[in-house]
Amino acid sequence: MIDITNKIKTLRQAVAQATVKVGSIDTIEVIKNKQVPKGNIFEASKIAGLFAVKRTSDMIPDCHPLPVEFTSVTHRIEGLEIITEVEVHTIYRTGVEVEAMHGASVVALTMYDMLKPIDKNIEILNIKLLSKKGGKSQYKDKFGKILTSSVIVCSDSISAGQKHDKAGKAIINKLEKCNVSNDEYIIIPDNISKIQDEVKRLCSKKNDLVIITGGTGLSKTDVTPEALKPLLEREIPGIAEAARNYGQNMMPYSMLSRSIAGQIGNTLVIALPGSTRGAQESMDALFPYVLHIFKLNEKLPHGN
């Protein structure tokens, strides 16, 4: 099974369709008059479809078990065709299109089984996905320009050459996957004045993003939040809260992070943990979703 632990939970929806074609109008009349010997095909197939949706991961090897929050099964008759639609919702890390298609398949097979004693020409014409929503693809914005970023690594030991940086490079890798161009990659010690000078310089260059990794913990040398707070024109608490909440599901020490985020002019400044794992998980929690701020900025009247 594919590892989905780095994905965030979002509302995911899918609608699938199955079409069953009968051999004659007489069969349609029998269905409408509820005279099928095996019972009401709509009620029976609906129940079978509900079971199928919930048991998808038991039947399809690579499907993850997930909480099914809602399922509906609807039927309509068009000529000799019985068209079924199965809609499934979940709030989870992976989509429900296979669950919807599995449900539609079993609905169609149930109707086939119930109708074959009275009609030897039953066909299942198609089973297809009509729509799906949710997940990362829904939250990817398109921008009128290439977004630019700079990454600052705050660490006494890395700046002194005693350790190699991995967190900053992990951040750059994630930004590249989100089509954000990296302008500068800087390593500086944990020093309030140096942090403030570099952040001011990068914001003056009109970088869209400045991401700082390191200095958000609780040691005496961790001063990144203290350096940033006086500079932020508007703090955005939800960004840091989202990163901590995501990290808390992975590792309970995330509550100790003092990550902070906000705007300086039109530049979004985010301070993330200095550990490689903390930086990676924070980036997974925030990107590409946080980039929506630049889509909002595009919609502002000129001069705002």
Phi and psi in degrees as a GROMACS rama.xvg file:
@    title "Ramachandran Plot"
@    xaxis  label "Phi"
@    yaxis  label "Psi"
@TYPE xy
-69.2962  140.81  ILE-2
-76.1424  117.523  ASP-3
-113.221  11.5336  ILE-4
-65.7799  -21.0307  THR-5
-88.6755  0.742755  ASN-6
-89.251  154.168  LYS-7
-93.838  157.509  ILE-8
-81.6946  128.163  LYS-9
-137.914  164.727  THR-10
-69.3933  124.392  LEU-11
-125.481  136.886  ARG-12
-134.765  149.718  GLN-13
-150.591  146.32  ALA-14
-127.572  126.516  VAL-15
-120.913  157.101  ALA-16
-129.96  142.041  GLN-17
-130.025  140.152  ALA-18
-122.15  124.61  THR-19
-112.595  126.941  VAL-20
-109.524  129.612  LYS-21
-94.3319  169.269  VAL-22
-84.473  -21.538  GLY-23
-155.643  162.619  SER-24
-66.1862  -23.7407  ILE-25
-62.1092  -37.7147  ASP-26
-64.7424  -39.5092  THR-27
-61.8463  -40.8115  ILE-28
-65.7939  -38.9299  GLU-29
-62.2333  -41.0929  VAL-30
-64.1528  -47.51  ILE-31
-62.8654  -35.479  LYS-32
-85.8982  4.11379  ASN-33
56.5656  45.5377  LYS-34
-112.201  12.5681  GLN-35
-66.2386  125.835  VAL-36
-55.3225  -34.7695  PRO-37
-82.2689  -2.33514  LYS-38
117.362  -170.959  GLY-39
-73.4753  112.669  ASN-40
-69.5916  -27.4232  ILE-41
-72.139  -45.3612  PHE-42
-67.7734  -44.5063  GLU-43
-65.3668  -43.7178  ALA-44
-70.7124  -30.3578  SER-45
-63.7629  -46.5053  LYS-46
-61.4273  -43.0839  ILE-47
-62.1625  -38.963  ALA-48
-65.8725  -39.463  GLY-49
-63.0928  -43.394  LEU-50
-61.5108  -42.5842  PHE-51
-63.2336  -42.4744  ALA-52
-58.2189  -46.1498  VAL-53
-71.3469  -21.9816  LYS-54
-104.662  14.7707  ARG-55
-56.6865  -45.6027  THR-56
-66.4814  -18.6115  SER-57
-77.9691  -20.6774  ASP-58
-106.361  -34.1954  MET-59
-104.578  113.158  ILE-60
-55.1698  -40.6956  PRO-61
-91.7385  5.34003  ASP-62
-83.0301  134.866  CYS-63
-81.9927  141.235  HIS-64
-62.293  135.705  PRO-65
-146.83  158.996  LEU-66
-77.6337  119.559  PRO-67
-88.0118  111.728  VAL-68
-88.0664  -25.174  GLU-69
-160.466  139.272  PHE-70
-142.897  135.223  THR-71
-129.696  144.304  SER-72
-126.525  119.565  VAL-73
-125  148.304  THR-74
-125.368  150.511  HIS-75
-147.884  151.388  ARG-76
-107.874  127.362  ILE-77
-129.6  103.538  GLU-78
63.8377  -119.934  GLY-79
-95.7802  6.61661  LEU-80
-107.311  138.168  GLU-81
-107.725  114.081  ILE-82
-104.385  125.244  ILE-83
-114.921  137.295  THR-84
-122.035  132.738  GLU-85
-118.047  122.178  VAL-86
-114.593  133.077  GLU-87
-130.843  138.784  VAL-88
-124.574  147.487  HIS-89
-150.8  160.671  THR-90
-115.86  99.1567  ILE-91
-159.33  -175.059  TYR-92
-88.2877  -10.9005  ARG-93
-137.502  158.77  THR-94
-78.7328  173.722  GLY-95
-120.421  22.9294  VAL-96
-66.6887  -36.7109  GLU-97
-69.2821  -36.9623  VAL-98
-60.6305  -42.9795  GLU-99
-65.555  -42.2652  ALA-100
-70.4839  -35.6402  MET-101
-64.5546  -43.0965  HIS-102
-60.1456  -44.6231  GLY-103
-63.6079  -37.3845  ALA-104
-62.5632  -45.8423  SER-105
-70.3853  -34.521  VAL-106
-58.6  -47.0215  VAL-107
-64.5278  -42.8618  ALA-108
-65.3791  -35.6526  LEU-109
-65.35  -43.3375  THR-110
-65.1603  -40.5266  MET-111
-57.3006  -48.2032  TYR-112
-61.8259  -39.0393  ASP-113
-75.9218  -26.5174  MET-114
-96.1555  -17.5213  LEU-115
-62.1382  -28.5961  LYS-116
-66.3518  -22.9283  PRO-117
-110.456  -6.75991  ILE-118
-150.375  115.234  ASP-119
-86.5918  2.46918  LYS-120
-115.138  27.2177  ASN-121
-69.7512  136.493  ILE-122
-130.995  142.09  GLU-123
-97.9457  109.243  ILE-124
-79.0776  -45.4248  LEU-125
-159.714  155.139  ASN-126
-134.265  119.212  ILE-127
-146.888  157.538  LYS-128
-86.0194  127.241  LEU-129
-90.7361  -40.1718  LEU-130
-162.639  156.7  SER-131
-148.52  148.555  LYS-132
-138.124  156.899  LYS-133
102.022  168.03  GLY-134
86.2902  178.33  GLY-135
-58.2655  -38.431  LYS-136
-62.3623  -27.7335  SER-137
-73.5936  -22.3629  GLN-138
-108.56  21.7574  TYR-139
-94.319  113.347  LYS-140
-88.1547  153.383  ASP-141
-107.847  134.766  LYS-142
-115.745  157.559  PHE-143
-78.8737  -2.1941  GLY-144
-149.335  169.366  LYS-145
-82.4797  124.754  ILE-146
-74.3521  141.65  LEU-147
-117.202  150.356  THR-148
-141.515  163.108  SER-149
-136.142  146.228  SER-150
-118.865  128.989  VAL-151
-113.646  125.679  ILE-152
-100.24  117.329  VAL-153
-102.497  109.119  CYS-154
-164.595  124.405  SER-155
-63.0762  -44.2569  ASP-156
-70.4027  -38.2734  SER-157
-71.5872  -41.0197  ILE-158
-66.6116  -25.9833  SER-159
-86.4602  -0.528782  ALA-160
80.294  12.3845  GLY-161
-82.8652  -22.3498  GLN-162
-137.141  160.475  LYS-163
-99.6037  141.765  HIS-164
-79.0171  130.66  ASP-165
-120.121  -32.0871  LYS-166
-65.0427  -46.4367  ALA-167
-61.5142  -40.0355  GLY-168
-68.5951  -33.7319  LYS-169
-65.6128  -37.8903  ALA-170
-64.5719  -45.1486  ILE-171
-61.9934  -40.4546  ILE-172
-60.6993  -42.6688  ASN-173
-67.3492  -40.1736  LYS-174
-61.5142  -41.0718  LEU-175
-61.849  -38.8602  GLU-176
-65.8544  -24.0433  LYS-177
-95.7281  12.9837  CYS-178
61.6714  35.1028  ASN-179
-104.981  124.451  VAL-180
-82.1255  132.233  SER-181
-91.388  126.17  ASN-182
-92.0093  -47.435  ASP-183
-139.221  149.251  GLU-184
-130.316  111.976  TYR-185
-125.017  140.044  ILE-186
-117.841  123.062  ILE-187
-135.454  160.429  ILE-188
-75.1073  169.207  PRO-189
-76.6348  88.2098  ASP-190
-143.108  125.301  ASN-191
-57.4855  -47.3108  ILE-192
-63.1569  -42.9266  SER-193
-65.525  -40.8214  LYS-194
-61.9624  -47.2916  ILE-195
-63.6702  -41.6219  GLN-196
-61.8057  -44.1359  ASP-197
-68.8404  -40.5  GLU-198
-64.0396  -44.4766  VAL-199
-61.1311  -43.0796  LYS-200
-62.936  -44.9  ARG-201
-69.7352  -35.8021  LEU-202
-67.9288  -34.3942  CYS-203
-67.4319  -22.9387  SER-204
-81.2779  1.69715  LYS-205
66.9556  31.6971  LYS-206
-60.8269  139.805  ASN-207
-72.127  -37.1217  ASP-208
-131.487  137.953  LEU-209
-126.677  118.89  VAL-210
-114.625  127.781  ILE-211
-110.662  132.553  ILE-212
-118.501  128.117  THR-213
110.076  154.012  GLY-214
79.5799  16.6811  GLY-215
-105.146  8.23764  THR-216
-89.0837  -150.968  GLY-217
-120.634  10.7219  LEU-218
-76.5158  166.032  SER-219
-65.0399  -25.885  LYS-220
-87.5388  -6.32269  THR-221
-81.7023  101.194  ASP-222
-126.201  9.66797  VAL-223
-59.1733  -46.8949  THR-224
-60.4249  -39.1249  PRO-225
-64.9192  -33.4818  GLU-226
-71.7228  -38.1037  ALA-227
-81.6084  -38.2243  LEU-228
-52.4873  -43.958  LYS-229
-66.3139  -20.753  PRO-230
-89.1923  -27.3281  LEU-231
-68.5027  127.87  LEU-232
-82.0891  -34.9542  GLU-233
-141.092  115.351  ARG-234
-78.4381  145.292  GLU-235
-120.743  86.6266  ILE-236
-60.3172  -31.9927  PRO-237
-61.661  -28.3103  GLY-238
-65.614  -51.2146  ILE-239
-66.2456  -35.511  ALA-240
-63.7962  -40.9096  GLU-241
-63.8627  -41.7858  ALA-242
-64.9149  -43.5949  ALA-243
-67.1355  -40.5321  ARG-244
-63.2905  -42.7506  ASN-245
-63.1196  -46.6365  TYR-246
-64.7229  -32.5592  GLY-247
-63.0725  -31.3031  GLN-248
-69.3338  -22.0165  ASN-249
-94.6077  -38.6255  MET-250
-157.048  124.295  MET-251
-65.6094  -15.3735  PRO-252
-75.3457  -6.60017  TYR-253
-60.2005  -24.9111  SER-254
-61.4567  -19.048  MET-255
-87.4783  -5.64849  LEU-256
-71.6798  140.659  SER-257
-110.835  37.8091  ARG-258
-54.9677  148.48  SER-259
-146.076  152.906  ILE-260
-150.947  152.339  ALA-261
178.356  -173.647  GLY-262
-112.002  140.521  GLN-263
-122.56  105.341  ILE-264
64.5633  -128.276  GLY-265
-99.0035  9.52535  ASN-266
-93.2496  130.175  THR-267
-89.4578  122.299  LEU-268
-112.811  125.787  VAL-269
-128.868  129.193  ILE-270
-106.166  123.342  ALA-271
-118.125  165.202  LEU-272
-58.8712  158.167  PRO-273
-90.3484  -14.5657  GLY-274
-72.4548  147.733  SER-275
-60.4513  -45.2476  THR-276
-63.9631  -43.8511  ARG-277
-62.684  -40.728  GLY-278
-66.6727  -44.6567  ALA-279
-62.4493  -46.4731  GLN-280
-65.7357  -37.4361  GLU-281
-64.9142  -40.9681  SER-282
-65.5769  -39.1334  MET-283
-62.8505  -36.5865  ASP-284
-70.2455  -33.8523  ALA-285
-100.26  -28.1419  LEU-286
-111.344  138.957  PHE-287
-89.3371  4.07888  PRO-288
-60.0924  -40.0039  TYR-289
-66.5696  -20.0166  VAL-290
-67.6731  -11.9637  LEU-291
-60.1116  -22.2003  HIS-292
-58.7078  -32.8118  ILE-293
-77.757  -26.8255  PHE-294
-68.6849  -38.521  LYS-295
-64.3544  -39.6765  LEU-296
-63.904  -34.5835  ASN-297
-63.7179  -27.9545  GLU-298
-85.2403  -11.1787  LYS-299
-71.2332  146.432  LEU-300
-59.1036  149.546  PRO-301
-57.6266  132.545  HIS-302
101.936  -13.8818  GLY-303
